Amino acid sequence: MTRRFVLVARPTPSGVDLAAVEGLARACAIGYALLDQGEPTIHTALDDAALLDQPVTLIPLAVPRDRYLETWIARAVANWKETRARELDVRITESIDTATGFVDVVRSRMGDAGSAVTASPRAFRSPAWSQIPEHSEHILVCRGPRCTVYGAGELHRTLRRDHPDALITPTGCLNPCNLGPLYITYPDGQWHSGAVEPAIGGEGCELPDR
């Protein structure tokens, strides 16, 4: 059976240029997934392949090499196999920057002086970035690798739907990951765990002693 290839990107907490990732995947005629912060997830990509019992190769999309990305891709695959209770031929390539000719691609940029930078510094002084938006409460939603697997995407959408007046901010890993998906509400400072349809202002979750 034809092997399925999937690019895997690691967004920053602010997100990723998803259009660029989609464009690269489309140009290569392959799929893509996001380690965290967004969707589709690695689990989604593997679920799709499993429907056809199709072997998969995951390609870490990071320059230079991102060992965190590679480590968590492997952990996500292990979690998928455990939670789905099935085996699937899933492999991972070396980082893109190890590919033959990659150094030459970088050096080719050195033969081009580039374009002049004409950006205005006004963006750093915009009054809009000096004002706290009006909001009923501030909710931090963990979108780290494990919380993403545990349903942070659906949780995030539910919070936005049910609390339109709240300021909702996705974050990187908040800890403790095994209680995910996690979110924190302010001003009460309450942690909440594992509920896709949470009760804001409730008693929250019991966190273990450290």
C-alpha positions in Angstrom: 0.0 0.0 0.0 1.2 3.5 -0.8 2.9 5.2 2.2 1.3 8.4 3.6 3.7 11.3 4.3 2.8 14.0 6.8 4.7 17.3 7.6 4.6 18.0 11.3 5.1 21.6 12.5 5.6 23.0 16.0 3.8 26.3 16.3 4.8 29.0 18.8 2.2 29.8 21.5 1.0 32.6 19.2 0.3 30.1 16.5 1.8 29.4 13.1 1.5 30.7 9.6 -1.0 27.9 8.8 -1.4 29.1 5.2 2.3 28.6 4.6 2.3 25.1 6.1 -0.8 24.2 4.1 0.8 25.6 0.9 4.0 23.6 1.4 2.0 20.4 2.1 -0.1 21.0 -1.0 3.0 21.7 -3.2 4.5 18.4 -2.0 1.1 16.6 -2.4 1.2 15.3 1.2 -0.6 16.0 4.5 0.3 18.1 7.5 -0.3 18.1 11.2 0.6 20.3 14.2 2.3 19.1 17.3 0.4 21.6 19.5 -1.4 24.9 19.6 -3.7 24.0 16.7 -5.2 21.4 14.5 -5.1 19.0 12.7 -3.2 17.1 15.3 -0.8 14.1 14.9 -3.6 11.9 16.3 -6.0 13.2 13.6 -3.4 12.3 10.9 -2.9 8.9 12.3 -6.6 8.3 12.7 -7.1 9.1 9.0 -4.3 6.7 8.0 -5.6 4.0 10.2 -9.0 4.0 8.4 -7.1 2.7 5.4 -4.5 0.8 7.4 -2.0 3.0 5.5 1.6 3.2 6.7 2.7 6.7 7.7 6.0 8.6 7.7 6.1 11.9 9.7 8.5 14.6 8.5 9.5 17.1 11.3 9.2 20.6 9.8 11.8 22.7 11.6 14.9 24.5 10.6 17.3 24.2 12.3 16.6 20.8 13.9 14.2 20.9 16.8 14.8 18.0 19.1 11.7 18.9 21.2 9.6 18.5 18.1 11.1 15.2 17.3 10.8 13.9 20.9 7.2 14.9 21.2 6.2 13.5 17.8 7.5 10.1 19.0 5.6 10.5 22.3 2.4 11.5 20.5 2.7 8.4 18.3 3.2 6.2 21.3 0.1 7.7 23.0 -1.9 7.2 19.8 -1.0 3.5 19.7 -1.8 3.1 23.4 -5.1 4.9 23.3 -6.3 3.4 20.0 -5.1 0.0 21.1 -3.8 -0.8 17.6 -0.6 -1.0 15.6 0.2 1.0 12.6 3.5 1.3 10.7 4.5 4.8 11.7 8.0 6.2 11.0 9.7 9.5 11.3 12.4 11.0 9.1 15.5 13.0 10.1 15.2 16.7 10.3 14.9 18.7 7.0 18.3 20.4 7.7 20.1 17.1 7.4 18.9 16.6 3.8 21.5 16.5 1.0 21.8 19.9 -0.5 20.2 21.8 2.3 23.4 23.7 3.1 23.6 24.7 -0.6 20.1 26.1 -0.4 21.1 28.3 2.5 24.3 29.4 0.8 22.3 30.3 -2.3 20.6 33.0 -0.2 24.1 34.5 0.5 24.4 35.3 -3.2 21.4 37.6 -2.9 21.7 40.9 -1.1 18.0 40.8 -0.4 15.4 43.5 -0.3 15.5 46.7 1.7 13.6 46.7 4.9 10.9 49.3 4.7 8.6 48.4 7.7 7.4 51.3 9.8 8.2 51.3 13.5 4.7 52.7 14.1 3.4 49.1 14.8 5.4 49.1 18.0 3.8 52.4 19.1 0.2 51.7 18.1 -2.2 52.8 20.9 -4.2 49.6 20.4 -1.3 47.7 22.0 -1.5 49.9 25.1 -5.0 49.1 26.0 -6.3 46.1 27.9 -9.4 44.8 26.1 -12.6 44.8 28.1 -13.5 41.4 29.4 -15.5 39.6 32.1 -12.6 37.2 33.0 -9.3 36.1 31.6 -9.0 32.4 30.7 -5.6 30.8 29.9 -6.0 27.6 27.9 -3.1 25.2 27.7 -2.4 24.2 24.1 0.8 22.1 24.8 1.4 18.7 23.2 -0.4 16.6 25.8 -3.3 19.0 26.4 -3.8 19.2 22.7 -4.1 15.4 22.6 -6.4 15.4 25.5 -8.9 17.7 23.8 -7.7 21.3 24.3 -8.9 22.2 20.8 -12.5 21.3 21.6 -12.2 22.9 25.0 -10.9 26.1 23.5 -13.8 26.3 21.0 -16.3 25.5 23.8 -14.9 28.3 26.0 -15.1 30.8 23.2 -18.7 29.8 22.4 -19.9 29.8 26.0 -18.0 32.8 27.3 -18.0 35.4 24.5 -17.1 38.2 27.0 -14.0 36.5 28.3 -10.5 37.2 27.1 -9.2 33.7 26.2 -5.5 33.2 25.6 -3.9 30.0 24.4 -0.6 29.2 26.1 2.2 26.7 26.0 2.5 24.0 28.6 1.1 25.0 32.0 1.7 21.7 34.0 0.5 19.3 35.4 0.0 17.8 32.0 -1.6 14.6 33.0 -4.6 16.5 34.3 -5.2 18.1 30.9 -6.8 19.7 29.1 -6.0 22.5 31.6 -7.2 26.0 31.8 -6.9 28.8 34.5 -9.5 31.4 35.1 -8.7 34.9 36.4 -9.3 36.9 38.6 -10.1 33.9 40.8 -6.9 32.1 39.8 -8.7 28.8 39.7 -7.3 25.8 37.8 -9.7 23.5 35.9 -9.0 20.1 34.5 -10.4 17.6 32.0 -13.8 19.1 31.3 -14.7 19.9 27.7 -17.8 21.7 28.9 -16.5 23.4 32.1 -18.3 25.4 34.7 -16.4 28.6 35.0 -16.2 29.8 38.6 -16.7 26.3 39.9 -14.5 24.6 42.4 -12.0 23.6 39.8 -9.6 20.7 40.1 -7.6 19.1 42.9 -4.0 19.6 42.0 -1.4 17.2 43.6 1.1 18.4 46.1 4.5 19.0 44.6 
